[in-house]
Every structure is written in C-alpha cells, then in structure tokens.
Amino acid sequence: MERPRYEGGGYQVLSEKEISQIHETSIRVLDKVGFEINNQPALELLENSGARVDYDLKRVYLSRELISRCIKQAPSEFVFYGRQEGKDITIGGKRVHFGTGGLALNVLDLDRNKRKGTIRDIADLARLADRLEHLDFYIIPVYPHDINIDSVNINSKYQALLNTGKPVMGGIFSKQGLEDMIKIASIIAGGLADLQRRPFIGFISSITSPLKISSDQAEYIMEVARYGLPLATATAPAAGATAPVTLAGTLVQQNAEALMGIILTQLVNPGTPVLYSAVPLTMDMQTMSFLMGSIESGLMNAAIAQMAHYYRLPCYITVGTTDSKLPDAQAAHESASTAMLAALAGGNFIHEAFGMLDGAMTVSYAQYVIDNDIVGSCLRTLRGIEINPDTLAYEIIAKVGPGGNYLSEEHTVRYMRTESYLPRASDRQPYQRWIDAGSKDSWKRAEEVAAQLLAEPSTEIVPATVDSEIRAQFSGLVTAE
C-alpha cells in the first residue's frame, strides 16, 4: 500500500526579506571568514574549483559564484528506497517525513531499567520502528556498547537492515567501516550499481561548529559522494556556545555550515543526493546544559526548513527530542511542540523524532510509541479538512433533520475511521472505566503497545541465503541475542 503524501509549508517563521538577509550574511561568512578544512585533498579540490585556499591555516574561502553553482548541481529531491512495498519515501519539496536518530548512549527499556545500549537494542528498535505506521525511516538510535568499536559500523547498520524494510541511515566511525557497509548493502541489493540506482541505505557525517570540518569527516563526505549514496552532513551549532546566542546569528552560521556540506559533495560528484543538514541547539545559560527540546530549537528548525526550500534542497532537521529524563508531561509537550512546528514548516527528513529523552542521551521504547502518536497528530494536522459535496453533508443533514442523530447513518460509518485520528497510547474512555482498567497512564499504555508490537512475528527482510553469504565474507558480524 502506498504511503499517504503529507506536505507542509504553511507555517513560515521567516519572511522573504529575512531569508534573503540570512542568505546574504552566510555568503559573507563563507567568502570573508572562511571555513577550516583539515584535509589536503579537500582543499586541493576546492582550490581547483575556484575557491581561495590558505594552506597554512587550512582555510578555504568561497565565492558567490562557486556556492551558487554547487547548490544548483545538488538534486532538489530524491527517492530513499525501502526494501518492502510501500516503504519508499521521496525527500524534497515540502513533503514531510519523520524518523528516528540520535545515537544515544543509554536505553530506558520496557522494565524501566536505564542501561547502556546494546546491539540487541538496535535490532529490537528497528523491529519496533518497522511496525509504527507514522515512522518513515530508521537512523541508528543507540550506540552498542557490547560491540568492538572496530566493527560497530557494520554490526549496527546490518542489524538495522535485518530488522526493518524502511530506509536506513547511520553515522560513520571509520573509512573501512564505511567501505564494508557499502559492500554489504551492495550484496543485499544485487550489486553496487543496483544499490546506487535504488539506495536503501545512507550515511551521516559531521561538520564541527563553528565552521570546521575535520580530516576524517571530510574524507567520509568525499567517499560517500564518490559512490553517489544519500548523505547528511550534520552540523550542530549551539546558540551561545558554538554559535552566536541570537537565533538569527545561529541560523547564519548553520546555513554556512550546511551549504559547505552541499558544496563539497557536489564538487566530488555532481548530483549526489545530499541533505541540507542541521541539528541546532540552544543553551540553558543558568546550567550551561545543551537543550534539544526548547521551543527556540523548534523555531530554528522551522526556519531551516524554509532556508532549504529557498535553495530547493531536501532538508534534514531535528525535532521531537526532549530534555526530560522520563516519558512524562515535559517530554510530551517538548516533543509535540517542536515536531508540529517542523511539520507545518514542511521539513523533509525530520530525524530524532522518536524515542529520544535527556537531550538524546537516552532512547526509550515507550517514548517511541508516544512519539508515534505525536507524529500522527502532526500528520493529521497536515491533512487538514477535506471539503467536497459529500463531506459538506447537506443530504445527510436534511435526512436526519432537527432533533435526530447520526450514529446509525451510513455516512457516519463511511467516514468515522478516516475523519478522526486515533492515537495508540491515549486513553479516551470515561473516568470509571479508566479506573476499572487499571488506571494506566500513557507511559504504561505505551509500554504495553511496544511489547505487543515486538511480540509480533518477524518477516524475513534479508533472505537467509544472502545473510549467509554476507556473514561468510564479514567474520566480525554478530547475532543480536
């Protein structure tokens, strides 16, 4: 079944003039302040493409013409493929997709134990993600502490591919790990050319705020671009710490950093499907804590979606994460308010929208279900109100007339399942029935839903013969026990 298409863009936190001001200031930053890139091949590539390079400072300065040319070479949209029917997503325009992310260190499990993440969690959360109807893509959400760092790349991403048919993305820990994962994905696809034609796996590199790309991250960006696979070049400026304290100033710096990722990928391989990527943060100036659930973060992400639309680039933004430590009222209102802003603004690839607590330090199974309800509400909002002769319902109003009721009418039956959104973990029954049913709060109900979904039989996503072929070639792969 084809996934419904949801589009945002109605909410615009920035005016056209303000978008232009951010753009022009970012161009000045890239031209006059420059960007530090500690990678000789990247500097040489940029210089050969027309940039000014100071090799002593490892700093590159970009002209308006070079920036504009690279933006135009980047695709305005691309298809990120699933490996099961109905799980492809088209990223770009004002289409809205929500998914996971975070690479948390800890897990809050269904027994309410907070512990270190494991490879089993990556597999189980992938299975849970596969069963949540409003979740479109799976970015590795937790670091597996029980896996040797040399094989984290292939084990985490392979367990994701084994357990969800939705598009998969994850960070890069080493060049060898990147190469191995591309080989594994190529085997699953039937060959590298088939993977490049219908990519179902993508990668995340990092740009360091302010205005810097490390040697290894530059290498990762260039390597993924050579293969032409989907890439996010995530930049995480923190207002007041690694970016100006003003939201406008942070947006200027973030925009320059996101554009640098676009520029480098397009110089390596024009047409590489790259996301205009951002993870903006704020700081609590009283505690010096980085905040991901603040409403200011939500505002910046909405603005970032507008900037991506301005450049006609697909965007990767970050909302739904809460700074609360538990799936409580704070978690709900922070997740809901920032997710709704991003959806209404038309964010394309909205990650970390499921399960993230404690500023993305902890991932919660129950919060996955609660966030699925929140995202469902966002999508129902985007769907709006359908107006046509049948929904205007004049005939049924005339038939029922004054003093009647609509409960037994066929019109009611026809629309009752589609007109109103039904969350999984919400309780809408009368008070006494709620008492009789055990007085369960949303956290408890979400745990029960998650347990039920995880108990469902799994389907074979990677055929056993292909799995055997892969394991024969990569001895470091483990089984998620």
KAZI-V982590 format. One line per field, one symbol per residue. phi: phi as a letter, one per 30 degrees, with the letter a starting at -180 (. if undefined). burial: # if it has 16 or more other C-alpha atoms within 10 Angstrom, else .. A space follows every 10 residues. Layout:
BEGIN
phi=???
burial=???
END
This chain:
BEGIN
phi=.ddeccbcjd cbdcdedddd ddeddddddd dcdibdbdbd edddddddcj dcbcdddhcc bcdedddddd ddddddaacc dccbeicdbc ckhcdcbcac kkhddcbcdd ciccbddbdd dddddddddd cddcccabce cbdddcceed bdeddddddd ddcbcdebba dccadddddd dddddddddj kddddddbdc bbbbcbcddc hbbddddddd eddddddice bccdbbdcej bcaedddddd dddedddddd ddddddddae jedccdcabd bbbdddcidd cccddddddd ddddedddde dhbdccbbbj dccdcbdcdd eddddddddd eddddiddbc cidbidchii dbccdddedd dddddedddd dddicdcaed ddiddddddd ididbcdcdd edddcddcdc dcddcdcbde eddddddjhd dddddddddd ddddddedcd cceeddeddd ddcbdddccd c
burial=.....####. ####....#. .##.###### #..######. .##..##... ###....### ##....#..# ########## ###...#### ########## ########## .....##### ########## .#.####### ####..#... ########## ########## #####.##.# #########. .#..##.### ########## ###..##### #####.#### ########## ####..#### ########## ########## ########## ###......# ########## #########. ########## #######... ########## ########## ########## ########## ########## ##........ .....#.... .......... .......... ..###..... .......... .##.###### ..##...... .#....#..# ...#..##.. .
END
